[in-house]
């Protein structure tokens, strides 16, 4: 049965309103995934078939997409950002509202969207305060092998990094040495960890793992690589091989 939903968050961040505006409109590859930039006007085309419903740089941006058939599980999806200056523009206050209509499996879809929101916005703040303005090479994988939907698929990825199970001694803020692509050792900080998500931060990257298998999908992964001169094809190849190898190594 169709039912409306709304997920709202507010936060302050050590970045100017202009920096936040850039991140949520043209710089999404630095913290979410690369998207086409919206047309800079109300009524313009937005990402993924949406329409720009509000455009007031650097204060208000809203996009909206309607799908009467609900082919993606929603008949309406809307993302709304309100950005205000703090400390004479040195900081910004942000209100984010994700709203719309889920057409089925409401509780499961809402739980997934609610938990993803916290991880997305945490990554946005990490990007703004540590990597904002740096060139970005992004890798994303959200439609992988069938094994990525197995009950222990997230655990397989964590073990491939060399991390113990959630709840052990690698809580947020812990410095770790993990195994990355081609057997390389990466010095990292665990900047986010729950039973559903893992966030690792290195000097040159944000590595995000999404336990979407918990909600009936496949585990997703995003790597935001800020290393100077990073080659997009190489980043894509080595991380995809690493991810697929994680499932094979642990038999999921």
C-alpha positions in Angstrom: 0.0 0.0 0.0 1.4 3.4 -0.9 2.4 5.6 2.0 4.2 9.0 2.3 7.5 9.3 4.2 9.8 12.0 5.3 13.4 11.7 6.6 14.9 15.0 8.0 18.3 15.8 9.3 20.0 19.1 10.5 23.7 19.7 11.1 26.4 22.3 11.1 29.7 21.8 9.3 33.1 23.6 9.0 32.5 24.6 5.4 31.1 27.7 3.8 27.6 27.6 2.3 29.2 27.9 -1.1 31.2 24.8 -0.5 28.2 22.9 0.7 26.3 24.1 -2.4 29.0 22.9 -4.7 29.1 19.5 -3.0 25.4 18.8 -3.3 24.9 20.1 -6.8 28.0 19.6 -8.9 30.4 17.7 -6.6 28.5 14.6 -5.7 31.3 12.3 -6.8 33.2 13.4 -3.8 30.8 11.9 -1.2 27.9 10.1 -2.9 28.4 9.1 -6.5 28.9 11.0 -9.7 25.7 12.5 -11.1 24.8 14.9 -13.9 24.8 18.4 -12.6 21.3 19.9 -12.4 20.3 22.6 -14.8 20.7 25.9 -12.8 17.0 26.9 -12.9 13.6 26.0 -11.5 12.1 23.5 -14.0 15.5 22.4 -15.2 16.6 18.8 -15.5 18.0 17.2 -12.4 19.9 13.9 -11.9 18.2 10.6 -12.6 15.2 12.0 -14.4 14.3 14.6 -11.7 13.2 18.2 -12.1 14.7 21.1 -10.2 11.9 22.4 -8.0 13.9 25.0 -6.0 17.1 26.8 -7.1 18.5 29.7 -4.9 22.3 29.4 -4.8 23.8 28.9 -2.3 20.8 28.6 0.0 18.1 26.2 -1.4 18.1 23.3 -3.8 15.3 20.8 -4.3 14.8 18.1 -6.9 11.8 16.0 -7.5 10.9 13.0 -9.6 7.4 11.5 -10.1 6.8 7.9 -11.3 3.1 7.1 -11.3 3.8 3.4 -11.8 6.2 3.2 -8.9 8.6 1.1 -11.0 11.5 1.7 -8.5 9.3 1.2 -5.5 8.4 4.9 -5.2 5.8 7.0 -7.0 7.4 10.2 -5.7 10.9 11.1 -4.5 12.1 14.5 -3.4 15.5 15.7 -2.0 15.5 19.2 -0.4 18.6 21.1 0.9 18.4 24.3 2.9 21.8 25.9 3.6 22.4 28.9 5.9 25.6 30.7 6.9 27.0 30.5 10.4 30.0 32.4 11.9 30.0 35.1 9.1 29.9 32.4 6.4 32.8 30.4 7.7 30.5 27.5 8.7 27.2 26.4 7.4 23.9 25.0 8.8 22.3 22.4 6.6 18.8 21.0 6.7 18.2 17.9 4.5 14.8 16.4 3.8 14.2 13.3 1.8 10.5 12.7 1.2 8.2 10.9 -1.1 5.9 8.0 -1.4 6.9 4.3 -1.1 4.5 2.0 -3.0 5.2 -1.2 -1.2 7.2 -2.8 1.7 7.1 0.5 3.4 8.7 -0.4 6.8 11.7 -2.1 5.1 12.2 0.7 2.6 11.9 3.4 5.2 14.3 1.7 7.5 16.9 1.4 4.7 16.5 5.0 3.6 16.7 6.3 7.2 19.9 4.4 8.0 21.5 5.3 4.6 20.7 9.0 5.2 23.0 9.1 8.3 25.9 7.4 6.4 25.5 9.7 3.4 25.5 12.9 5.4 28.4 11.7 7.5 30.4 11.1 4.3 29.3 14.6 3.1 30.8 16.2 6.2 34.0 14.1 5.9 34.4 15.3 2.3 33.7 18.9 3.1 36.1 19.1 6.0 39.0 16.9 4.7 38.9 16.7 0.9 36.7 19.6 -0.4 38.1 21.0 -3.6 40.4 18.2 -4.4 40.1 16.4 -7.8 38.0 13.2 -7.4 38.1 9.8 -9.1 35.1 7.7 -8.0 34.4 4.0 -8.2 30.9 2.7 -7.4 29.4 -0.8 -7.5 25.8 -1.3 -6.5 24.7 -4.1 -8.8 27.3 -6.8 -8.4 27.4 -10.6 -8.2 24.5 -12.6 -6.7 26.9 -13.4 -3.8 26.7 -9.7 -2.8 23.2 -10.3 -1.6 24.1 -13.2 0.7 23.4 -12.8 4.4 27.1 -12.5 5.2 28.2 -10.5 2.2 29.1 -7.4 4.3 31.1 -9.6 6.6 33.0 -11.0 3.7 34.0 -7.5 2.6 35.1 -6.6 6.2 37.2 -9.8 6.4 38.8 -9.0 3.1 40.0 -5.8 4.6 41.3 -7.7 7.5 38.9 -6.3 10.0 37.3 -8.2 12.9 33.6 -8.6 13.1 31.5 -5.5 14.1 31.5 -5.0 17.8 35.1 -6.0 18.3 37.9 -3.5 18.8 37.6 -1.4 15.6 35.1 1.2 16.6 34.9 4.7 15.0 38.2 6.6 15.3 40.3 3.4 15.4 43.5 3.5 13.3 43.9 0.3 11.2 46.0 -1.2 8.5 43.8 -2.9 6.0 44.4 -5.0 2.8 43.4 -3.1 -0.3 43.6 -3.9 -4.0 46.5 -6.0 -5.3 47.5 -6.8 -1.7 48.5 -3.3 -0.8 48.4 -2.3 2.8 46.4 0.9 3.5 46.8 3.0 6.6 43.2 4.1 7.5 40.9 5.4 10.1 37.5 3.7 10.8 35.4 6.8 10.5 32.0 5.0 10.4 30.9 1.6 11.5 27.5 0.0 12.3 26.1 -3.4 11.6 25.0 -2.1 8.2 27.8 0.2 7.0 31.6 0.6 7.0 33.5 3.8 6.4 37.3 3.9 6.1 39.3 7.1 5.5 42.9 7.3 4.3 44.9 10.3 3.5 43.7 10.2 -0.1 40.4 8.4 -0.1 37.0 7.7 1.5 36.0 4.0 1.2 32.4 3.3 1.8 30.7 -0.1 2.1 26.9 -0.3 2.2 25.3 -3.5 3.7 22.3 -3.2 1.4 21.8 -7.0 1.6 20.1 -6.3 5.0 17.2 -4.8 3.0 17.0 -7.4 0.2 19.5 -5.9 -2.2 23.2 -6.4 -2.8 26.1 -4.9 -0.9 27.2 -1.7 -2.4 30.6 0.0 -2.4 31.9 3.5 -3.3 35.5 4.6 -3.3 36.2 8.4 -3.5 39.8 8.6 -4.6 41.5 12.0 -4.1 45.0 11.0 -5.0 46.7 13.3 -7.5 46.8 11.8 -11.0 44.5 8.8 -10.1 43.5 7.0 -13.3 39.8 6.3 -13.4 40.1 3.0 -15.4 42.7 1.7 -13.0 40.7 2.7 -9.9 37.7 1.0 -11.4 39.5 -2.2 -12.3 41.5 -2.8 -9.1 38.6 -2.1 -6.7 36.1 -4.2 -8.7 38.6 -7.1 -8.8 39.2 -6.7 -5.0 35.4 -6.6 -4.3 34.6 -9.7 -6.3 37.6 -11.5 -4.9 36.3 -10.8 -1.4 33.1 -12.8 -2.0 35.1 -15.6 -3.7 37.6 -15.9 -0.9 35.0 -16.3 1.8 32.6 -18.5 -0.1 29.5 -16.2 -0.2 
